[in-house]
Amino acid sequence: MQKESNQLQRISVYNDVLIK
């Protein structure tokens, strides 16, 4: 579960960078 959460957070950050 923690691993999935970590991946989700990483995707969120990546998305933020992509959007910018």
Residue pairs with C-beta under 8 A, 6 or more apart in sequence:
none
